[in-house]
Amino acid sequence: MCWCEYNRRQSRLFEKRLSKVPHLKSANETEYWLKLIKETLVLEEQSEDINSLLKETDELIRILVAIIVRTKKLEVKS
């Protein structure tokens, strides 16, 4: 097996693993619940903590989406 074939196979395996594990769905659900919690908070310091968590969740969602998009693009090129 040449390096190209190995790389393609690894990409497919990675995408299969990624699609089986619902990371993106979990991150989106986490974002939803954090926003809901934020709307119900009264204290400003609690809101700051939630804002920090929302920012981290948004970053994770962006990373996961970028991985999925890049993996699909690589597979199409292969």
C-alpha positions in Angstrom: 0.0 0.0 0.0 1.5 3.3 -1.0 1.4 6.4 1.2 -1.5 8.0 -0.8 -3.7 5.0 -0.3 -2.8 4.8 3.4 -3.6 8.5 3.8 -7.0 8.1 2.1 -7.8 5.1 4.2 -6.9 7.0 7.4 -9.1 9.9 6.4 -12.1 7.6 5.8 -11.5 5.9 9.1 -11.2 9.2 10.9 -14.5 10.5 9.3 -16.3 7.3 10.3 -15.1 7.6 13.8 -16.1 11.2 14.0 -19.5 10.6 12.6 -20.2 7.8 15.0 -19.3 10.0 18.0 -21.8 12.8 18.3 -19.3 15.5 19.5 -20.8 18.3 17.4 -24.4 17.4 18.5 -23.2 17.4 22.1 -21.5 20.7 21.7 -24.6 22.3 20.2 -26.7 20.9 23.0 -24.3 22.3 25.6 -24.4 25.7 24.0 -28.3 25.6 24.0 -28.4 24.8 27.7 -25.7 27.3 28.7 -27.7 30.1 26.8 -30.9 29.0 28.6 -29.1 29.1 32.0 -27.6 32.5 31.2 -31.1 33.9 30.5 -32.3 32.8 33.9 -29.4 34.1 36.0 -29.8 37.1 38.1 -26.2 37.6 39.5 -23.7 39.3 37.2 -20.7 37.1 38.4 -22.6 33.9 37.4 -23.3 35.4 34.0 -19.6 36.0 33.5 -18.9 32.4 34.2 -21.5 31.3 31.7 -20.1 33.7 29.1 -16.7 32.1 29.5 -18.2 28.6 29.1 -20.2 29.8 26.0 -17.1 31.2 24.5 -15.3 27.9 25.0 -18.3 26.0 23.6 -18.4 28.2 20.5 -14.7 27.6 19.9 -15.2 23.8 20.2 -18.1 23.9 17.7 -16.0 25.9 15.3 -13.1 23.4 15.6 -15.4 20.4 15.1 -17.1 21.9 12.1 -13.7 22.7 10.5 -12.6 19.1 11.1 -15.7 17.7 9.5 -15.5 20.1 6.5 -11.8 19.5 5.9 -12.2 15.8 6.2 -15.0 15.8 3.6 -13.0 18.0 1.3 -10.0 15.6 1.6 -12.2 12.6 0.8 -13.7 14.3 -2.3 -10.1 15.1 -3.6 -9.1 11.5 -3.0 
